[in-house]
Amino acid sequence: MASSSLMNTQLRMVLETGVDVNGKSLFRSKNFNNMKPSATPDALFAVALALAPLQQHSLFAVERNDSSDLQA
């Protein structure tokens, strides 16, 4: 049976940069690598909220991306 081991965590801030000619929202993301894998969702969200005022565009969403190593 395979097992997994959490290797690293990435924080992604999705920023709304404007609208296109059809009125659809345009987005850009900023990624912050090497976050502690043990970080709680509340801690990562707090970091994103602290960084949001420093961004040129408004914060739309906060995402967490975890990478795992699979072993047999």
N, CA, C and O atoms as a Tripos MOL2 file, in Angstrom:
@<TRIPOS>MOLECULE
protein
  288   287    72     0     0
PROTEIN
NO_CHARGES

@<TRIPOS>ATOM
      1 N           0.8390   -1.1720    0.0000 N.3       1 MET1
      2 CA          0.0000    0.0000    0.0000 C.3       1 MET1
      3 C           0.8880    1.2400    0.0000 C.2       1 MET1
      4 O           1.9000    1.2770    0.7000 O.2       1 MET1
      5 N           0.5250    2.2300   -0.7620 N.am      2 ALA2
      6 CA          1.3130    3.4590   -0.8820 C.3       2 ALA2
      7 C           1.0490    4.3760    0.3060 C.2       2 ALA2
      8 O          -0.0270    4.3660    0.9030 O.2       2 ALA2
      9 N           2.0610    5.1610    0.6250 N.am      3 SER3
     10 CA          1.9170    6.1640    1.6830 C.3       3 SER3
     11 C           2.3950    7.5040    1.1380 C.2       3 SER3
     12 O           3.1340    7.5600    0.1550 O.2       3 SER3
     13 N           1.9670    8.5690    1.7810 N.am      4 SER4
     14 CA          2.3660    9.9000    1.3310 C.3       4 SER4
     15 C           2.9970   10.6740    2.4770 C.2       4 SER4
     16 O           2.6900   10.4640    3.6500 O.2       4 SER4
     17 N           3.8760   11.5620    2.1000 N.am      5 SER5
     18 CA          4.5730   12.4100    3.0540 C.3       5 SER5
     19 C           4.5040   13.8460    2.5430 C.2       5 SER5
     20 O           4.9540   14.1340    1.4340 O.2       5 SER5
     21 N           3.9440   14.7400    3.3420 N.am      6 LEU6
     22 CA          3.7990   16.1380    2.9510 C.3       6 LEU6
     23 C           5.1770   16.7820    2.8430 C.2       6 LEU6
     24 O           5.9380   16.7950    3.8100 O.2       6 LEU6
     25 N           5.4980   17.3140    1.6650 N.am      7 MET7
     26 CA          6.8330   17.8610    1.4160 C.3       7 MET7
     27 C           6.8850   19.3800    1.5980 C.2       7 MET7
     28 O           7.7370   19.8810    2.3320 O.2       7 MET7
     29 N           5.9910   20.1150    0.9430 N.am      8 ASN8
     30 CA          5.9930   21.5670    1.0870 C.3       8 ASN8
     31 C           4.6090   22.1400    0.8440 C.2       8 ASN8
     32 O           3.7140   21.4730    0.3260 O.2       8 ASN8
     33 N           4.4650   23.3960    1.2320 N.am      9 THR9
     34 CA          3.1920   24.0970    1.1220 C.3       9 THR9
     35 C           3.4290   25.4310    0.4310 C.2       9 THR9
     36 O           4.4320   26.1050    0.6710 O.2       9 THR9
     37 N           2.4920   25.7970   -0.4250 N.am     10 GLN10
     38 CA          2.5640   27.0590   -1.1500 C.3      10 GLN10
     39 C           1.3020   27.8640   -0.8510 C.2      10 GLN10
     40 O           0.1970   27.3210   -0.8370 O.2      10 GLN10
     41 N           1.4770   29.1530   -0.6140 N.am     11 LEU11
     42 CA          0.3540   30.0690   -0.4250 C.3      11 LEU11
     43 C           0.1560   30.8280   -1.7250 C.2      11 LEU11
     44 O           1.1010   31.4150   -2.2520 O.2      11 LEU11
     45 N          -1.0590   30.8200   -2.2430 N.am     12 ARG12
     46 CA         -1.3650   31.5440   -3.4820 C.3      12 ARG12
     47 C          -2.4190   32.6030   -3.1950 C.2      12 ARG12
     48 O          -3.4960   32.3100   -2.6750 O.2      12 ARG12
     49 N          -2.0880   33.8260   -3.5410 N.am     13 MET13
     50 CA         -3.0420   34.9260   -3.4380 C.3      13 MET13
     51 C          -3.5600   35.2150   -4.8410 C.2      13 MET13
     52 O          -2.7740   35.5000   -5.7440 O.2      13 MET13
     53 N          -4.8710   35.1450   -5.0310 N.am     14 VAL14
     54 CA         -5.4850   35.4430   -6.3170 C.3      14 VAL14
     55 C          -5.9680   36.8890   -6.2460 C.2      14 VAL14
     56 O          -6.7620   37.2520   -5.3770 O.2      14 VAL14
     57 N          -5.4740   37.7080   -7.1780 N.am     15 LEU15
     58 CA         -5.7770   39.1340   -7.1890 C.3      15 LEU15
     59 C          -6.6300   39.4740   -8.4010 C.2      15 LEU15
     60 O          -6.3820   38.9780   -9.5000 O.2      15 LEU15
     61 N          -7.6340   40.3180   -8.2000 N.am     16 GLU16
     62 CA         -8.4850   40.7550   -9.3040 C.3      16 GLU16
     63 C          -7.8550   41.9920   -9.9240 C.2      16 GLU16
     64 O          -7.7140   43.0250   -9.2700 O.2      16 GLU16
     65 N          -7.4730   41.8750  -11.2070 N.am     17 THR17
     66 CA         -6.7350   42.9550  -11.8620 C.3      17 THR17
     67 C          -7.6160   43.8780  -12.6900 C.2      17 THR17
     68 O          -7.1510   44.9290  -13.1310 O.2      17 THR17
     69 N          -8.8650   43.5180  -12.9100 N.am     18 GLY18
     70 CA         -9.7660   44.3520  -13.7000 C.3      18 GLY18
     71 C         -10.7880   43.4950  -14.4190 C.2      18 GLY18
     72 O         -11.0670   42.3630  -14.0240 O.2      18 GLY18
     73 N         -11.3490   44.0680  -15.4980 N.am     19 VAL19
     74 CA        -12.3390   43.3520  -16.3050 C.3      19 VAL19
     75 C         -11.9560   43.4430  -17.7740 C.2      19 VAL19
     76 O         -11.3220   44.4060  -18.2040 O.2      19 VAL19
     77 N         -12.3520   42.4220  -18.5440 N.am     20 ASP20
     78 CA        -12.0750   42.4410  -19.9780 C.3      20 ASP20
     79 C         -13.2080   43.1460  -20.7160 C.2      20 ASP20
     80 O         -14.1220   43.6800  -20.0880 O.2      20 ASP20
     81 N         -13.1510   43.1520  -22.0420 N.am     21 VAL21
     82 CA        -14.1490   43.8600  -22.8460 C.3      21 VAL21
     83 C         -15.5400   43.2470  -22.7180 C.2      21 VAL21
     84 O         -16.5350   43.9160  -22.9970 O.2      21 VAL21
     85 N         -15.6220   41.9810  -22.2980 N.am     22 ASN22
     86 CA        -16.9140   41.3110  -22.1220 C.3      22 ASN22
     87 C         -17.4550   41.4470  -20.7080 C.2      22 ASN22
     88 O         -18.5270   40.9240  -20.4060 O.2      22 ASN22
     89 N         -16.7380   42.1340  -19.8460 N.am     23 GLY23
     90 CA        -17.1850   42.3190  -18.4760 C.3      23 GLY23
     91 C         -16.7710   41.2160  -17.5210 C.2      23 GLY23
     92 O         -17.1850   41.2190  -16.3620 O.2      23 GLY23
     93 N         -15.9610   40.2730  -17.9840 N.am     24 LYS24
     94 CA        -15.4870   39.1940  -17.1050 C.3      24 LYS24
     95 C         -14.2730   39.6710  -16.3180 C.2      24 LYS24
     96 O         -13.4360   40.4200  -16.8230 O.2      24 LYS24
     97 N         -14.2010   39.2260  -15.0900 N.am     25 SER25
     98 CA        -13.0780   39.6020  -14.2310 C.3      25 SER25
     99 C         -11.7850   38.9610  -14.7160 C.2      25 SER25
    100 O         -11.7780   37.8310  -15.2040 O.2      25 SER25
    101 N         -10.6890   39.7040  -14.5720 N.am     26 LEU26
    102 CA         -9.3570   39.2060  -14.8890 C.3      26 LEU26
    103 C          -8.6070   38.9980  -13.5850 C.2      26 LEU26
    104 O          -8.7100   39.8050  -12.6610 O.2      26 LEU26
    105 N          -7.8520   37.9110  -13.5180 N.am     27 PHE27
    106 CA         -7.1520   37.5650  -12.2850 C.3      27 PHE27
    107 C          -5.6710   37.3340  -12.5530 C.2      27 PHE27
    108 O          -5.2680   36.9630  -13.6550 O.2      27 PHE27
    109 N          -4.8830   37.5620  -11.5290 N.am     28 ARG28
    110 CA         -3.4490   37.2560  -11.5260 C.3      28 ARG28
    111 C          -3.1590   36.6600  -10.1560 C.2      28 ARG28
    112 O          -3.7890   37.0340   -9.1670 O.2      28 ARG28
    113 N          -2.2220   35.7480  -10.0970 N.am     29 SER29
    114 CA         -1.9090   35.1470   -8.8020 C.3      29 SER29
    115 C          -0.4600   35.4160   -8.4190 C.2      29 SER29
    116 O           0.4180   35.5450   -9.2710 O.2      29 SER29
    117 N          -0.2400   35.4960   -7.1150 N.am     30 LYS30
    118 CA          1.0990   35.6020   -6.5440 C.3      30 LYS30
    119 C           1.2900   34.3900   -5.6590 C.2      30 LYS30
    120 O           0.4380   34.0730   -4.8290 O.2      30 LYS30
    121 N           2.4130   33.7140   -5.8390 N.am     31 ASN31
    122 CA          2.7060   32.5020   -5.0840 C.3      31 ASN31
    123 C           3.8270   32.7530   -4.0950 C.2      31 ASN31
    124 O           4.8190   33.4120   -4.4080 O.2      31 ASN31
    125 N           3.6550   32.2230   -2.9050 N.am     32 PHE32
    126 CA          4.6730   32.2940   -1.8670 C.3      32 PHE32
    127 C           5.0320   30.8600   -1.5070 C.2      32 PHE32
    128 O           4.2260   30.1330   -0.9260 O.2      32 PHE32
    129 N           6.2430   30.4640   -1.8560 N.am     33 ASN33
    130 CA          6.7050   29.0920   -1.6510 C.3      33 ASN33
    131 C           7.3540   28.9320   -0.2860 C.2      33 ASN33
    132 O           7.5760   29.9020    0.4380 O.2      33 ASN33
    133 N           7.6490   27.6900    0.0450 N.am     34 ASN34
    134 CA          8.3720   27.3270    1.2670 C.3      34 ASN34
    135 C           7.6410   27.7320    2.5460 C.2      34 ASN34
    136 O           8.2750   28.1000    3.5350 O.2      34 ASN34
    137 N           6.3270   27.6640    2.5270 N.am     35 MET35
    138 CA          5.5590   27.8650    3.7500 C.3      35 MET35
    139 C           5.6740   26.5760    4.5680 C.2      35 MET35
    140 O           5.8790   25.4980    4.0120 O.2      35 MET35
    141 N           5.5430   26.6940    5.8680 N.am     36 LYS36
    142 CA          5.6290   25.5010    6.7130 C.3      36 LYS36
    143 C           4.4530   24.5700    6.4170 C.2      36 LYS36
    144 O           3.3020   25.0080    6.4350 O.2      36 LYS36
    145 N           4.7220   23.3110    6.1490 N.am     37 PRO37
    146 CA          3.6180   22.3760    5.9090 C.3      37 PRO37
    147 C           2.6890   22.2380    7.1150 C.2      37 PRO37
    148 O           1.5240   21.8740    6.9600 O.2      37 PRO37
    149 N           3.1940   22.5230    8.3030 N.am     38 SER38
    150 CA          2.3710   22.4130    9.5060 C.3      38 SER38
    151 C           1.5160   23.6600    9.7570 C.2      38 SER38
    152 O           0.7590   23.7020   10.7260 O.2      38 SER38
    153 N           1.6300   24.6700    8.8960 N.am     39 ALA39
    154 CA          0.8610   25.9040    9.0810 C.3      39 ALA39
    155 C          -0.6350   25.6190    8.9800 C.2      39 ALA39
    156 O          -1.0810   24.8670    8.1130 O.2      39 ALA39
    157 N          -1.3930   26.2270    9.8710 N.am     40 THR40
    158 CA         -2.8450   26.0400    9.8670 C.3      40 THR40
    159 C          -3.4770   26.9140    8.7840 C.2      40 THR40
    160 O          -2.8770   27.9010    8.3590 O.2      40 THR40
    161 N          -4.6710   26.5630    8.3390 N.am     41 PRO41
    162 CA         -5.3670   27.4150    7.3740 C.3      41 PRO41
    163 C          -5.5740   28.8390    7.8990 C.2      41 PRO41
    164 O          -5.4670   29.8020    7.1400 O.2      41 PRO41
    165 N          -5.8720   28.9720    9.1970 N.am     42 ASP42
    166 CA         -6.0490   30.3070    9.7780 C.3      42 ASP42
    167 C          -4.7710   31.1240    9.7000 C.2      42 ASP42
    168 O          -4.8200   32.3230    9.4270 O.2      42 ASP42
    169 N          -3.6270   30.4930    9.9380 N.am     43 ALA43
    170 CA         -2.3440   31.1980    9.8890 C.3      43 ALA43
    171 C          -2.0280   31.6520    8.4650 C.2      43 ALA43
    172 O          -1.5840   32.7820    8.2600 O.2      43 ALA43
    173 N          -2.2530   30.7890    7.4920 N.am     44 LEU44
    174 CA         -1.9950   31.1660    6.1040 C.3      44 LEU44
    175 C          -2.9350   32.2750    5.6490 C.2      44 LEU44
    176 O          -2.5270   33.1780    4.9190 O.2      44 LEU44
    177 N          -4.1830   32.2110    6.0770 N.am     45 PHE45
    178 CA         -5.1420   33.2550    5.7140 C.3      45 PHE45
    179 C          -4.7450   34.5870    6.3440 C.2      45 PHE45
    180 O          -4.8870   35.6380    5.7190 O.2      45 PHE45
    181 N          -4.2500   34.5460    7.5790 N.am     46 ALA46
    182 CA         -3.7970   35.7670    8.2500 C.3      46 ALA46
    183 C          -2.6060   36.3800    7.5190 C.2      46 ALA46
    184 O          -2.5150   37.6020    7.4020 O.2      46 ALA46
    185 N          -1.7020   35.5520    7.0330 N.am     47 VAL47
    186 CA         -0.5610   36.0530    6.2580 C.3      47 VAL47
    187 C          -1.0570   36.7360    4.9850 C.2      47 VAL47
    188 O          -0.5900   37.8210    4.6380 O.2      47 VAL47
    189 N          -1.9970   36.1050    4.2940 N.am     48 ALA48
    190 CA         -2.5370   36.6860    3.0650 C.3      48 ALA48
    191 C          -3.2210   38.0200    3.3460 C.2      48 ALA48
    192 O          -3.0670   38.9670    2.5760 O.2      48 ALA48
    193 N          -3.9720   38.1030    4.4350 N.am     49 LEU49
    194 CA         -4.6330   39.3600    4.7810 C.3      49 LEU49
    195 C          -3.6260   40.4460    5.1430 C.2      49 LEU49
    196 O          -3.8580   41.6220    4.8650 O.2      49 LEU49
    197 N          -2.5150   40.0610    5.7570 N.am     50 ALA50
    198 CA         -1.4780   41.0360    6.0980 C.3      50 ALA50
    199 C          -0.7610   41.5430    4.8460 C.2      50 ALA50
    200 O          -0.3540   42.7040    4.7890 O.2      50 ALA50
    201 N          -0.6050   40.6750    3.8450 N.am     51 LEU51
    202 CA          0.0720   41.0650    2.6100 C.3      51 LEU51
    203 C          -0.8490   41.7850    1.6220 C.2      51 LEU51
    204 O          -0.3640   42.4860    0.7330 O.2      51 LEU51
    205 N          -2.1490   41.6270    1.7620 N.am     52 ALA52
    206 CA         -3.1080   42.1850    0.8060 C.3      52 ALA52
    207 C          -2.9810   43.7000    0.6240 C.2      52 ALA52
    208 O          -3.0200   44.1630   -0.5160 O.2      52 ALA52
    209 N          -2.8330   44.4900    1.6880 N.am     53 PRO53
    210 CA         -2.7190   45.9410    1.4780 C.3      53 PRO53
    211 C          -1.4450   46.3540    0.7330 C.2      53 PRO53
    212 O          -1.3690   47.4700    0.2180 O.2      53 PRO53
    213 N          -0.4610   45.4830    0.6710 N.am     54 LEU54
    214 CA          0.7930   45.7900   -0.0110 C.3      54 LEU54
    215 C           0.7270   45.4980   -1.5080 C.2      54 LEU54
    216 O           1.6680   45.7960   -2.2430 O.2      54 LEU54
    217 N          -0.3850   44.9150   -1.9610 N.am     55 GLN55
    218 CA         -0.5340   44.5410   -3.3640 C.3      55 GLN55
    219 C          -1.1610   45.6830   -4.1500 C.2      55 GLN55
    220 O          -1.8890   46.5100   -3.6000 O.2      55 GLN55
    221 N          -0.8680   45.7140   -5.4380 N.am     56 GLN56
    222 CA         -1.4110   46.7470   -6.3120 C.3      56 GLN56
    223 C          -2.8960   46.5070   -6.5980 C.2      56 GLN56
    224 O          -3.6520   47.4590   -6.7920 O.2      56 GLN56
    225 N          -3.3140   45.2390   -6.6250 N.am     57 HIS57
    226 CA         -4.6930   44.8810   -6.9470 C.3      57 HIS57
    227 C          -5.3790   44.2920   -5.7200 C.2      57 HIS57
    228 O          -4.7250   43.9300   -4.7420 O.2      57 HIS57
    229 N          -6.7110   44.2000   -5.7870 N.am     58 SER58
    230 CA         -7.4730   43.7200   -4.6290 C.3      58 SER58
    231 C          -7.4530   42.1900   -4.5380 C.2      58 SER58
    232 O          -7.4290   41.4840   -5.5460 O.2      58 SER58
    233 N          -7.4630   41.7110   -3.3000 N.am     59 LEU59
    234 CA         -7.4400   40.2770   -3.0220 C.3      59 LEU59
    235 C          -8.8010   39.6710   -3.3350 C.2      59 LEU59
    236 O          -9.8310   40.1630   -2.8740 O.2      59 LEU59
    237 N          -8.7980   38.5920   -4.1290 N.am     60 PHE60
    238 CA        -10.0340   37.9080   -4.4950 C.3      60 PHE60
    239 C         -10.1730   36.5850   -3.7580 C.2      60 PHE60
    240 O         -11.2590   36.2500   -3.2850 O.2      60 PHE60
    241 N          -9.0770   35.8260   -3.6540 N.am     61 ALA61
    242 CA         -9.1280   34.5070   -3.0190 C.3      61 ALA61
    243 C          -7.7550   34.1440   -2.4720 C.2      61 ALA61
    244 O          -6.7310   34.6830   -2.8920 O.2      61 ALA61
    245 N          -7.7660   33.2130   -1.5210 N.am     62 VAL62
    246 CA         -6.5380   32.6830   -0.9350 C.3      62 VAL62
    247 C          -6.5720   31.1710   -1.1120 C.2      62 VAL62
    248 O          -7.5630   30.5270   -0.7690 O.2      62 VAL62
    249 N          -5.4940   30.6040   -1.6440 N.am     63 GLU63
    250 CA         -5.4290   29.1660   -1.8860 C.3      63 GLU63
    251 C          -4.1890   28.5760   -1.2270 C.2      63 GLU63
    252 O          -3.1650   29.2410   -1.0720 O.2      63 GLU63
    253 N          -4.3110   27.3260   -0.8490 N.am     64 ARG64
    254 CA         -3.1800   26.5810   -0.2930 C.3      64 ARG64
    255 C          -2.9200   25.3940   -1.2060 C.2      64 ARG64
    256 O          -3.8360   24.6440   -1.5410 O.2      64 ARG64
    257 N          -1.6640   25.2300   -1.6060 N.am     65 ASN65
    258 CA         -1.2680   24.1040   -2.4490 C.3      65 ASN65
    259 C          -0.2290   23.2880   -1.7040 C.2      65 ASN65
    260 O           0.8480   23.7870   -1.3780 O.2      65 ASN65
    261 N          -0.5550   22.0310   -1.4360 N.am     66 ASP66
    262 CA          0.3590   21.1240   -0.7480 C.3      66 ASP66
    263 C           0.9400   20.1300   -1.7510 C.2      66 ASP66
    264 O           0.2370   19.6430   -2.6360 O.2      66 ASP66
    265 N           2.2190   19.8380   -1.6010 N.am     67 SER67
    266 CA          2.8810   18.8190   -2.4180 C.3      67 SER67
    267 C           3.2940   17.6690   -1.5170 C.2      67 SER67
    268 O           3.8580   17.8710   -0.4420 O.2      67 SER67
    269 N           3.0050   16.4690   -1.9700 N.am     68 SER68
    270 CA          3.3370   15.2730   -1.1960 C.3      68 SER68
    271 C           4.2310   14.3570   -2.0080 C.2      68 SER68
    272 O           4.1850   14.3430   -3.2380 O.2      68 SER68
    273 N           5.0400   13.5970   -1.3030 N.am     69 ASP69
    274 CA          5.8840   12.5730   -1.9040 C.3      69 ASP69
    275 C           5.2000   11.2280   -1.6580 C.2      69 ASP69
    276 O           4.9300   10.8600   -0.5150 O.2      69 ASP69
    277 N           4.9260   10.5030   -2.7340 N.am     70 LEU70
    278 CA          4.2750    9.1970   -2.6160 C.3      70 LEU70
    279 C           5.3220    8.0960   -2.6470 C.2      70 LEU70
    280 O           6.2440    8.1200   -3.4620 O.2      70 LEU70
    281 N           5.1670    7.1240   -1.7420 N.am     71 GLN71
    282 CA          6.1090    6.0110   -1.6510 C.3      71 GLN71
    283 C           5.3420    4.6980   -1.5900 C.2      71 GLN71
    284 O           4.2470    4.6150   -1.0330 O.2      71 GLN71
    285 N           5.9410    3.6930   -2.1710 N.am     72 ALA72
    286 CA          5.3090    2.3750   -2.1590 C.3      72 ALA72
    287 C           5.6610    1.6240   -0.8960 C.2      72 ALA72
    288 O           5.2190    0.4910   -0.7070 O.2      72 ALA72
@<TRIPOS>BOND
     1     1     2 1
     2     2     3 1
     3     3     4 2
     4     3     5 am
     5     5     6 1
     6     6     7 1
     7     7     8 2
     8     7     9 am
     9     9    10 1
    10    10    11 1
    11    11    12 2
    12    11    13 am
    13    13    14 1
    14    14    15 1
    15    15    16 2
    16    15    17 am
    17    17    18 1
    18    18    19 1
    19    19    20 2
    20    19    21 am
    21    21    22 1
    22    22    23 1
    23    23    24 2
    24    23    25 am
    25    25    26 1
    26    26    27 1
    27    27    28 2
    28    27    29 am
    29    29    30 1
    30    30    31 1
    31    31    32 2
    32    31    33 am
    33    33    34 1
    34    34    35 1
    35    35    36 2
    36    35    37 am
    37    37    38 1
    38    38    39 1
    39    39    40 2
    40    39    41 am
    41    41    42 1
    42    42    43 1
    43    43    44 2
    44    43    45 am
    45    45    46 1
    46    46    47 1
    47    47    48 2
    48    47    49 am
    49    49    50 1
    50    50    51 1
    51    51    52 2
    52    51    53 am
    53    53    54 1
    54    54    55 1
    55    55    56 2
    56    55    57 am
    57    57    58 1
    58    58    59 1
    59    59    60 2
    60    59    61 am
    61    61    62 1
    62    62    63 1
    63    63    64 2
    64    63    65 am
    65    65    66 1
    66    66    67 1
    67    67    68 2
    68    67    69 am
    69    69    70 1
    70    70    71 1
    71    71    72 2
    72    71    73 am
    73    73    74 1
    74    74    75 1
    75    75    76 2
    76    75    77 am
    77    77    78 1
    78    78    79 1
    79    79    80 2
    80    79    81 am
    81    81    82 1
    82    82    83 1
    83    83    84 2
    84    83    85 am
    85    85    86 1
    86    86    87 1
    87    87    88 2
    88    87    89 am
    89    89    90 1
    90    90    91 1
    91    91    92 2
    92    91    93 am
    93    93    94 1
    94    94    95 1
    95    95    96 2
    96    95    97 am
    97    97    98 1
    98    98    99 1
    99    99   100 2
   100    99   101 am
   101   101   102 1
   102   102   103 1
   103   103   104 2
   104   103   105 am
   105   105   106 1
   106   106   107 1
   107   107   108 2
   108   107   109 am
   109   109   110 1
   110   110   111 1
   111   111   112 2
   112   111   113 am
   113   113   114 1
   114   114   115 1
   115   115   116 2
   116   115   117 am
   117   117   118 1
   118   118   119 1
   119   119   120 2
   120   119   121 am
   121   121   122 1
   122   122   123 1
   123   123   124 2
   124   123   125 am
   125   125   126 1
   126   126   127 1
   127   127   128 2
   128   127   129 am
   129   129   130 1
   130   130   131 1
   131   131   132 2
   132   131   133 am
   133   133   134 1
   134   134   135 1
   135   135   136 2
   136   135   137 am
   137   137   138 1
   138   138   139 1
   139   139   140 2
   140   139   141 am
   141   141   142 1
   142   142   143 1
   143   143   144 2
   144   143   145 am
   145   145   146 1
   146   146   147 1
   147   147   148 2
   148   147   149 am
   149   149   150 1
   150   150   151 1
   151   151   152 2
   152   151   153 am
   153   153   154 1
   154   154   155 1
   155   155   156 2
   156   155   157 am
   157   157   158 1
   158   158   159 1
   159   159   160 2
   160   159   161 am
   161   161   162 1
   162   162   163 1
   163   163   164 2
   164   163   165 am
   165   165   166 1
   166   166   167 1
   167   167   168 2
   168   167   169 am
   169   169   170 1
   170   170   171 1
   171   171   172 2
   172   171   173 am
   173   173   174 1
   174   174   175 1
   175   175   176 2
   176   175   177 am
   177   177   178 1
   178   178   179 1
   179   179   180 2
   180   179   181 am
   181   181   182 1
   182   182   183 1
   183   183   184 2
   184   183   185 am
   185   185   186 1
   186   186   187 1
   187   187   188 2
   188   187   189 am
   189   189   190 1
   190   190   191 1
   191   191   192 2
   192   191   193 am
   193   193   194 1
   194   194   195 1
   195   195   196 2
   196   195   197 am
   197   197   198 1
   198   198   199 1
   199   199   200 2
   200   199   201 am
   201   201   202 1
   202   202   203 1
   203   203   204 2
   204   203   205 am
   205   205   206 1
   206   206   207 1
   207   207   208 2
   208   207   209 am
   209   209   210 1
   210   210   211 1
   211   211   212 2
   212   211   213 am
   213   213   214 1
   214   214   215 1
   215   215   216 2
   216   215   217 am
   217   217   218 1
   218   218   219 1
   219   219   220 2
   220   219   221 am
   221   221   222 1
   222   222   223 1
   223   223   224 2
   224   223   225 am
   225   225   226 1
   226   226   227 1
   227   227   228 2
   228   227   229 am
   229   229   230 1
   230   230   231 1
   231   231   232 2
   232   231   233 am
   233   233   234 1
   234   234   235 1
   235   235   236 2
   236   235   237 am
   237   237   238 1
   238   238   239 1
   239   239   240 2
   240   239   241 am
   241   241   242 1
   242   242   243 1
   243   243   244 2
   244   243   245 am
   245   245   246 1
   246   246   247 1
   247   247   248 2
   248   247   249 am
   249   249   250 1
   250   250   251 1
   251   251   252 2
   252   251   253 am
   253   253   254 1
   254   254   255 1
   255   255   256 2
   256   255   257 am
   257   257   258 1
   258   258   259 1
   259   259   260 2
   260   259   261 am
   261   261   262 1
   262   262   263 1
   263   263   264 2
   264   263   265 am
   265   265   266 1
   266   266   267 1
   267   267   268 2
   268   267   269 am
   269   269   270 1
   270   270   271 1
   271   271   272 2
   272   271   273 am
   273   273   274 1
   274   274   275 1
   275   275   276 2
   276   275   277 am
   277   277   278 1
   278   278   279 1
   279   279   280 2
   280   279   281 am
   281   281   282 1
   282   282   283 1
   283   283   284 2
   284   283   285 am
   285   285   286 1
   286   286   287 1
   287   287   288 2
@<TRIPOS>SUBSTRUCTURE
     1 MET1         2 RESIDUE 1 A MET
     2 ALA2         6 RESIDUE 1 A ALA
     3 SER3        10 RESIDUE 1 A SER
     4 SER4        14 RESIDUE 1 A SER
     5 SER5        18 RESIDUE 1 A SER
     6 LEU6        22 RESIDUE 1 A LEU
     7 MET7        26 RESIDUE 1 A MET
     8 ASN8        30 RESIDUE 1 A ASN
     9 THR9        34 RESIDUE 1 A THR
    10 GLN10       38 RESIDUE 1 A GLN
    11 LEU11       42 RESIDUE 1 A LEU
    12 ARG12       46 RESIDUE 1 A ARG
    13 MET13       50 RESIDUE 1 A MET
    14 VAL14       54 RESIDUE 1 A VAL
    15 LEU15       58 RESIDUE 1 A LEU
    16 GLU16       62 RESIDUE 1 A GLU
    17 THR17       66 RESIDUE 1 A THR
    18 GLY18       70 RESIDUE 1 A GLY
    19 VAL19       74 RESIDUE 1 A VAL
    20 ASP20       78 RESIDUE 1 A ASP
    21 VAL21       82 RESIDUE 1 A VAL
    22 ASN22       86 RESIDUE 1 A ASN
    23 GLY23       90 RESIDUE 1 A GLY
    24 LYS24       94 RESIDUE 1 A LYS
    25 SER25       98 RESIDUE 1 A SER
    26 LEU26      102 RESIDUE 1 A LEU
    27 PHE27      106 RESIDUE 1 A PHE
    28 ARG28      110 RESIDUE 1 A ARG
    29 SER29      114 RESIDUE 1 A SER
    30 LYS30      118 RESIDUE 1 A LYS
    31 ASN31      122 RESIDUE 1 A ASN
    32 PHE32      126 RESIDUE 1 A PHE
    33 ASN33      130 RESIDUE 1 A ASN
    34 ASN34      134 RESIDUE 1 A ASN
    35 MET35      138 RESIDUE 1 A MET
    36 LYS36      142 RESIDUE 1 A LYS
    37 PRO37      146 RESIDUE 1 A PRO
    38 SER38      150 RESIDUE 1 A SER
    39 ALA39      154 RESIDUE 1 A ALA
    40 THR40      158 RESIDUE 1 A THR
    41 PRO41      162 RESIDUE 1 A PRO
    42 ASP42      166 RESIDUE 1 A ASP
    43 ALA43      170 RESIDUE 1 A ALA
    44 LEU44      174 RESIDUE 1 A LEU
    45 PHE45      178 RESIDUE 1 A PHE
    46 ALA46      182 RESIDUE 1 A ALA
    47 VAL47      186 RESIDUE 1 A VAL
    48 ALA48      190 RESIDUE 1 A ALA
    49 LEU49      194 RESIDUE 1 A LEU
    50 ALA50      198 RESIDUE 1 A ALA
    51 LEU51      202 RESIDUE 1 A LEU
    52 ALA52      206 RESIDUE 1 A ALA
    53 PRO53      210 RESIDUE 1 A PRO
    54 LEU54      214 RESIDUE 1 A LEU
    55 GLN55      218 RESIDUE 1 A GLN
    56 GLN56      222 RESIDUE 1 A GLN
    57 HIS57      226 RESIDUE 1 A HIS
    58 SER58      230 RESIDUE 1 A SER
    59 LEU59      234 RESIDUE 1 A LEU
    60 PHE60      238 RESIDUE 1 A PHE
    61 ALA61      242 RESIDUE 1 A ALA
    62 VAL62      246 RESIDUE 1 A VAL
    63 GLU63      250 RESIDUE 1 A GLU
    64 ARG64      254 RESIDUE 1 A ARG
    65 ASN65      258 RESIDUE 1 A ASN
    66 ASP66      262 RESIDUE 1 A ASP
    67 SER67      266 RESIDUE 1 A SER
    68 SER68      270 RESIDUE 1 A SER
    69 ASP69      274 RESIDUE 1 A ASP
    70 LEU70      278 RESIDUE 1 A LEU
    71 GLN71      282 RESIDUE 1 A GLN
    72 ALA72      286 RESIDUE 1 A ALA
